[in-house]
Amino acid sequence: PALSPDGRQVVFRALNGLWLLTLGGSAKPLVKDGFWTCDPAWSPDGRTLAYSTDRGGKLDIWLRDMATGAARQPTRHKGAALSAAWWRDGGMAGSPSRICA
């Protein structure tokens, strides 16, 4: 599970999808497209969620805009890309080009 930077929401993996739980509320599906999803990680400002999915054909990092729901695939590794991590300035760790949301 990944707690949002403001401490008000949690994203977790269940039933092969990502779910969003606002504390004190009920869980709602966030990413439930039938593809493997795992390893959610909030950006420091809480506006973007990184996660791994095989939606593009193999496990890679995807970014979801939490306001619009738009998703994009910023990485295209030869192997699997798992466990995204963010720098405090909003860049993504582990990327030679310092992917920015």
N, C-alpha and C positions, 0 to 999 in steps of 0.2 A: 504493500500500500504506500501511497505517496500523499503526505499532508500538504495542502496548499500553503504558500508563504504567509498568508494572513491567518492561517489556522482554522478557517471556517469550512473547508471542504476536504474530502479525501477521495482520491481515485484509487481503485483497486481492480484486480483481475478476478473475474469469476465467469463461469460458463462460457469460456473462450471469448470473452469480450472485456472491455474496460467499462467500469461503472463509476458514476459520480455520486457521492453522498455528501449532501450539505448537512453539517452536524445539527442534530435535532430534527432532521427530516427523513425522507426515505430515499433509497438508492434509485438512480435512473440510469438507463443504458447511455453510455457516452460513445463508445466505438463497439458496434455489434454488427459486423459485416460478414461474418463467417470465416474470416481469415484469422490465423494465429496472431494474438496480440499479447504483449507482456512488457514489463519494466517501465511503467509510467514514471516520468520525472517532470516536475513543474519548473518553469523558468523562474528566475528570482523575482520578477515582477508579477508573476501569476497569470500573465496573458497568454502563455503558450505552454502546451503540454507535449513533451517528447515521449515517444514510445517506440517499441520495436514491433514490426509486423511483417508477415510475408505477403502482404497485399500486392507488392510489385514483382512477385515471383520467387523471392528469397528474403530471409530476415534482414531488414534494414531499418534505419531510424526514420521515423516520420514525425512531423510537427503538426499539431492541431491548434488553430487559433481558437481560444476558448470563448471569444465573443461571437464569432461568425460560424464556427464549426468547420471551416475550411481546413483541409489537410494537404500537406505537400511532403514530398520525399527529397530531403536535401542531401542524403548520402546514397552512394551506389558502390558498395564494397564488393570485392570478389567473394569474400567469405561472409559469414553472418555478422551483423552489427547489433550488439545488445547493450543494455544498461547505459543509456545516455546519461550524461552528467553535465551540469551547467557551471560556468564560471560566474562569479558574482556580477560581472559587467554584462551578463546576458549572452556571452559567447558559449559555444558548446565545447566541452572538454573532449579530447581524443580526436579532434579533427585538425589536420594540418592547415586547413584554410580558416579555422575558427568560425564555424558556421554561426551565423547570427539569425535570430528569429526576426 
